Amino acid sequence: MPRPSVRLLTARLRCLAPSAPGHTGSTSVAPAPPHRRASLHTCVAVSSALPVHSRPEFSCVDANERRGHKLQHLAEKAKSALTSCSTRSASNASAASSVAFPCVDANEARQDRLRAQLSSSPQLSQQESSTQNEVDESGPEPSYTKVVSGYQVYHHAHTFKLDYGGELPEFDLAYETWGELNADRSNAILLHTGLSASSHAASTKSNPAKGWWEEFVGPNKPLDTNRFFVICTNVLGGCYGSTGPSSVHPLDESGAAYATRFPILSVFDMVRAQFLLLDHLQIDQLYASVGSSMGGMQSIAAAHLERDRVARLISISGCARSAPASIALRYAQRSVLMSDPNWNRGFYYGDGHLPPHTGMKLARQIATFTYRSGPEWEQRFGRARRVAAQAQHDEEMAPALCPDFLIETYLDHQGEQFCLKYDANSLIYISKAMDLFDMSDHALADLQRRRTRAHGEQYSNNLAIDTNASPAPRPRKRQHISTLSSPAAHAYVPALARGLARLSHIPTLVIGVQSDILFPVEQQREIAECLRLNGNDSVRYYELDAPHGHDSFLIDVPNVGGAIRGFLE
């Protein structure tokens, strides 16, 4: 039998190493289970099974640091070799000093400003706009604000078991409501949010600021509050009032935040927390479960977990199975965020620490690219540069390495106004939950096995469908027309259809957008097709040619809102 390499043994020892010196806890490390658990990295799973005061390891970050130390060593050797060339170096430095990098200057200025604020106050103020670039504001933009008040809080005082083996000793769930609950409590609509949205979907007396779905929620709007009682929560794992990584760890006597001691979440965990809120509000059945983007995932998960409590389902620009391309895009965002030295393995809360603002800005730029679309940008920006030419040979029009094209200034602006508005760890955890979402029957069975193994049969929550379940025959009353452009090319569709079998009786509205690159329209076609394969004859599918990409669900009120209104009526 070949002997393992020294490198492999070192990696194994690092994974089995105890917590860092100086950190002790009253609970012991649970032995590693025989199966792999979902994690944010490749070594130790982030879970509340870890001691309260221990810090999880991140082998991907360790690799970056080793590379950095090696390059630093090489740089020091090179520096000593260049001491004889000081005159030439000074000349080069003088030439380089004439090059301006306003984008780098702005990032350094933000860093200095944050340090100055830390010295005077532990709370960092919100900075929402970029000052170094002129930004084209002519196009439609969704309204996202940093919500710090105006919401209600449901407190769950009991241990909450999670799908991937972790647990929360307790949790808070922030929520807002619009409209009035009728006498038999049958007019409630649960509105599910996207990744970074708060509970503030629309303005209220407590918070008159515009919400992220302001034109969709209210009197005589698609979610008509003259008829419906609308509830929206900040998801579990978020940072706008609900328990998440930035929340104080209730078992940590020092009052420190969870940080990356927070356990891995699933979309199903988020939905279970929402239904505990509904129990608290004494709402037995929803008139509809409505969601867009990640909210579309939640709406499907809600109908699967609580099929007898969801009368109607709306999924807009969502999916029933995260695609590899979408996972890759979110992984890129997490990678640049975790590479920011200020991230500090997630422990950037408290005195003397700065948030990973540079990583957050870059992550938001990547996200913005996935949220909008090429057709809109061609119409809105084209290849225009930041400053109009005053003369044919105007020196100001020389190409710049900082944002120069209008599309570059737009991405820079979007990153700048977001980088201090949302918690970096919440982005990491919630985006990972999106990646893990898969309604295929084998994925549901695997998740139930994990949950049962970690918490016992009484906490299995019946995630998986019955082993002998099979899709109902197609309806014979009319010809079945596939919505998939090439059904045979998708080998996973039968498994996905089996996983969605519980939704076969629920009237469903599915909306997709042809210009969406984050949740390609093929994924919405799959949802509709799989439901029809299960015999659901109450599926409405609309495909929009809106130019705004994934963000169309926030912007296209006439088409998206019109479809919602018609379906609910």
N, C-alpha and C positions, 0 to 999 in steps of 0.2 A: 504493500500500500504506500503510495507516494506521500512524503512528508509535506505538510502545509508550509507555505512560504512565510518568512519573517513578517512581511508586510501584512499577510492575511491574519497571522496570529496577533499582530499589533492592533489591527482593526477590530478583531474579536474582543481583545482585552479592553479596548476603549469602549466598546458597546456595553461591556459588563462592569465597567468601573463604577465605584460608588460616587455619590454626589460630591461636589467640589468641597474642599476644606472650608471649614467655617460655617457650613450649612448643615444643621442637624434637624431631624424631624422626629415626631413621636410615632409616626407610622412607618412600617417597613416596606421595602420595595417588593412588589408582588413578583413571583417567578414568571419569566417570559412564557406566554402560551405557545403551543406548538404551531400556531398559525400566524401569519403575518397580519399586523393591524395597520390600518391606514395611518399615515403620519405625514408631517410636513417635510420630512427629510428622510434619509436612508438608514439611520442608525437606531435611535430610540423613539418609540411612539410617544407623542405628547398626550398624557392622560392623567387624570386625577389619581391614578394608582401610584404615581410618583409621590415621594414624601413632599410635604407642603413646602419645605425650604430648599428642596433640591432644584437644580436647573437642568432641563433636558439638553441633550447634546444635539448638535447639528453638523453632521459630517460634511455636508456641502459647504458650510461656512468654514469649517476647519480646513478644507482643501483650499479655499480662497486665501486664508491666512498663511498657510504654508507657502503658497505661491508668492504672496506678498513679501514674506520674510526672505525667500530666496532671491527675489528681484532686488530687495533692499540691500542684501549682501553684495550682489553684483554691481549695484549702483555705487556703493561705497568704494569698491575696488576700482571702478572706472573713474571715480572722482579723484582718487589718489594718483591715477595715471595721467590725469589731465592737468596736474598742477603746473607743469612746465609750459602749458599753452595758455596761461592766464591772460596774456595780452589779446590773443585772438578771441578768447571766450568773452572778454569784456566788450570787444567790438561787436560780436554776435549778439550779446545781451542788449547793447545799445540799439541795434537794428530791430531786435524783437520787441523792445519796449514801445516802438511806434505802432504796433498792432493792437487794436482795441478789441476786447471781447466783452461787450456789455452783458451778454447772457451769463458769463462766468462771474462778472462783477456783481450782477444782481443776486446770484446764488450766494456769493460770499457776504454780500450786504445783509441778506436774510439771515444767514448764520450769525453774523455779528449782532443783528437786532434781537434775535432770539436769546443770545447769551446775555445781552444787556437786560432783557426782560426777566430772565431767570435770576439775575442778581438782585432785582428789586421786588419780584413777585414770583411765587412758584407756579402761577397760572399764566400760560401763554395766551396772548390775545389772538384773535382770528384775523388773518390777513387774506383777503379774498381776490385782490386784483393785481395784475402785473402793471408796472409803471414804465418798463423800458421799451415796450412795443406798442405801436398803433394797431388795434385789432378791429377787423371788420365785424361789426355787430348787426349787419343787415339781415343775417339769416335767423331762423327760429331757434331758440335755445330753451331747454327745460329749466324749470326753477327748482334748484336744490339749495337749501339753506341748512346751516348748522343749528339744529334744534336743541335748546337747553332748557326749555320750559314749555308749559301749555299742554302737557300730556298727562294722562292718568297712568297709574302704575298698579299692576296686579302683582302681588307678592306670593310666591309659592314657597311655603315654609318647610317643605319636605324634600327628601333626597329625590333627585330626578335622574333616572338611569338613561344612559345614552347608547346609541347603536354600536359604536365602536369600542365599547368596554369602559369608557369613563363614566363619571357621574358628577353632578353638581349638588352640593349640600342643600342649596336653596337657589332660587333665581327670581329676578324681577322681569316683568314684561311691560314695556311702555306701550300705550295704545291711545288712540283718539277715536271719537265717534261723531257721526253726523246724522241728523234725522231723529225720528222717534220710533221706539220699539212698540209694535202694536199689541193689542190685548192678549192675543194668543202666541205672541213672540215668534211669529212665523215669517217676518219680513226682513230678517237680518242677512246682510251680505258681508262676507269676510273678504277684504281686499288685501292681497299679498303683494309685497314689495320686491323690487329688484335688489341688487347687491348692496348698494350704498345709500339707499333711500331710508328716510325716517318714517315715523308714524304720521307725519304731517302731510297727508295727501292733499288737503285743501284747508283754506283759512277757517278759523273758528274764533269765537269770542275770546278765548284764552290766548290764542295766537293768531292775530289778523294777517300775518305774513302769507304770501301766496304759497300754496303747496305744490308738490311735484306733479299732481294730477288735478290742478285747480279747475280746468275746463271740463273735467269729466265727473266731478263729484259736487252735487249741490242741487238746489231746486230746479226742476225742468232740464237737468243735464242728464247725460247717459245713465249715471248712477243717481237716479232722481230721489233726493232726500225728502220729497213730498210723499213718496211711496215707501222708501226703503230706509232701514237703519243700517248704516255703513260703519264697519269696524276696520281699522287698520292698525297693525302693530309694527313696532321696530323689532326685527327678528332676533331671536336668541343668538348671541354672538356679536350683536351690533354694538354701537357706541352712543346711541341717542336715547338713553334711558333704560334699555334692556341690559341684562347681565351679559358681559362679554369679557374679553381679555383685559380691558382697561378697568374693570370693576375690582373692588377690594375682595381679596380671597377671604371668605368668612372663617377659615380655619387658620389663617396666618395671624398670630398675635401682634405682629408688627404693623398690621394694617396695610401691607403691601398689596399691589394689584396682582391678579392672576398672571399677567403677561403670558408667556408661552407654557406656563403650567396649566393653562386652560385646556380642557379635553377636546379632542376632535369631535366635530359635529356632523350630522347628516341633515339633509333637507327634511327627512321624516321627524327628526328631533325638533326642528323648528315648528313643524306643524303640530306635533303633540303638545308643545307648550301653548300654542294658540288655542287648541281645543280645551285645555285646562282653563284658559281664560273664559271661553264660551261656557264651560260648566259653572264657573264663578258668576257669570252673567245670567245663568239659568236659561240658556238658549239651547234647546235640544236639536233643532234642525236649522240648517242654513237655506235661505232661499236660493243663494248662489255662492259658489267659491270662485273668485275672480283674481287673476294674476297675469302679470306681464314679465317677460324675461325670466329671472329666477323665480319671480312670483308665479309664472306659468308652471314651473316645476312644482312649486308648493301647492298650487290648485289641483294638480293631478295627484300629488301625494295625499292631499286631504281627502279626495274622493276615494282613493284606494284604502286608506286607513279607516275612514269613517263613512263608508258608502251609504249607510242608512241615515246619515245626518246631512248629506249634501244632495240637494234636490236638483241643482243645475251646476254646470261647470263651464268656465270660460278660461281658455289658455291662449295668450297673445304673445307671439314671438318667443315662445318657450320651446321645450323639448321634453321627451320622455327618456332620453338617453344622451348624456353629454358626449359629443363627438370628439375624436382625437384632435382635430384642428382647434376646437374651442378650448380644450384642455391645454394645448400648447400655448395659445395666446395668454391664458391666465397664468400659466407657469412662468412665462417670460416676465409678466408683471411682478410676480412674487420674487423672482430671481433678482431683478434690479433693486427691489425694495430691501431684500435681505442682504444685499451687497453694500448697502449704505452703512458705514461704520457706526452711525448713530443708532441703528437698529439694535445693536448690542444683544443679539439673540432674543430680542423681544423685550428686554428689561430696560426700557428707556423712560419709565415712569418715575416720578419722584424728584427730589431736589437734585440739582446739578446735571440733569440729563436733558438732552435735546431730542425731539422726535426725529425720525428719519425723513426729514422734509425733502431732501434731494431725491431719495429713492421713490418717495410718494409722487413727486412731480413727474419723474420719468415714467412711473407705472401708469399714471393718469394719461400721459401722452399716448402710451401704447393702447390703453383702454379707449381713448377717444377715437383712435384710428379704427377700432372695432365697432364703435357705437354708431358712427356715421358712414357715409358711403362715397364712392368715387363719383357717381353722377351728380350728387349735390355739390361736391367740392369743385368739380369742373365748371358747373354753372356759377358758383358763388365766388371762387377764387381764381380758377384757371391757373395760368402761370404768372400772374401778376406779382410784382415785387412790392416791398413795403412802402417805398417812397416813389411817387411818380416822377418820371424824368422831366427836368426843366429844360434840358437841352440834350441834344443827341449824344454829346460826349461829356455829360455831367459826371464829375468824379464821384459824386455821392451814390451813383448807381453801380459802383464797382461791387462785384460779388463779395459777400461777407460770409464768414464761417458761423456766425450766430444767426438767429432767425432773420431771414432775408425775404423769402417768398411769403406771400400772405398766408398760405397754408401752414408754413412754419410758425408764423406769429400766432396763428389760431391755436395750434397745438401747445405752444409755449404758454399762452394765456390760460388755456384749460388746465394745464398742469399747475400753474402758479396759483390760480384761485382755489384749487382743490387741496393742495399739499398740506395745509394745516386745518382743513375742515373735517377730515375723517380720520379715524384711528387706523394706523398701519396694520396692527395685529388683527383687527376686525376684518380688514380686507383680505389678509392671508387666510384666516380661518373660514370665512364665508365663501371665498372663491374656491377653496379646497372642497367644501361641502358641495358646491356646484359640480366640480369635476367628478365627485364620487357618485352623483345621481345616475341611476340606471334602473329602469322599470322592467327590464328583461326578467323572465321567470327565474333563470338561474342566478341572476344577481340578487334578486329578492330572497331566494332561498339561502344564499350564502350569507347575506346580511342577518337573516333570522338566526342562522346557526351561530354566528358571532355573538349576537345579542344574548341568545340562550346560554352559550358557553360562559359568557362573562357574568351574567346576572341571574341565571336560573330560568326554568321553564315558565314561572309565573310572570316573568317580564318579557316574554318573547313577542308579545303584542301582535301575533298573527300577521307578520309582514308577508310571508310567502303565500302564494295561492295553493290550493289543494293539489297534491301530487297527481291526482287523477283528473284534474280539470283540463278541459280542452276548449278552444274557441267554439262558440255556438255556430251552427251552420249559417251561411249567408242568407239574408232575407230573399224569399222567392217572389215577393210581390212585384219587384221591379228589377231591371237589369242592374247588376253591380258594376260600377265603373271605377277603376282604380284611380286614385289621385296621385300615385307615385309616377314619376316620369320613367323610371326603369325599375320596377319592383324586383325583378330577378337579380339585379345587381346588389341588393341589400340582403345578405344572408341572415342577418340578425332580426329581420322583420317578424318571422314566425314566433321567435322567443319573446320579442317585444309585445306582440299581440297576446300571447299567453299571459304575460305579466299584467296586461291592462284588462284582463277578463272581468274584473270586478266593476268596471265602468260601463259594462254592456247595456245597462238600463238607464244611464244618466244622460239626459239631454245635454249636448255639448256644443259649444262654439269654439272653433279654432281659427285663428287669424295668423297669417304669415305675410312677410314683406320680401319681395323679390330682390331688393338691394341689400338685405341683411347679410353681413358676412360673419357675425358672431354666432347667430342662431340661423343658419341658412334655411331657406324656405322649404327645402327637402325635409327638414325635421318636423315642420308643422304638417306637411303632407303625410308623413309617417304616422303621426298621432291620429289623424282622421282616418287613414287607411286601416290602422290596427283596430280602431273602435268599430269600423264597419265590418272588418273580418270577424269580430265577435258578435255580429248581429245587431249592433246598435244602429237603428234606422233613424235616430234623432240627432244626427251629427250635421252641423252646418260648418262649411269650410269656405273661408274667404282669403283670397290671395291678392295683396295690394302691390301696385307698381310705384309706390311712393319713393321719392328720391333720397329720403333722409336715413336710410339704412335701419339699423336696429332701434334707433331713437324714435322711429315713426310712432311707436305706441305712446310716446310722450307728446308728440307734436301734431299728428294728423287727426285732429278732432273730428272733422266731418266724416271721414271714412271709418276710422276705428270706433269713434263714439257712436256713429250711426249704426254700425253692426251690433254693438253692445245694446243700444236702446231697442233695436228691433228684436233681438233675441230675448231680452228680459220681458218684453211686452207680449 
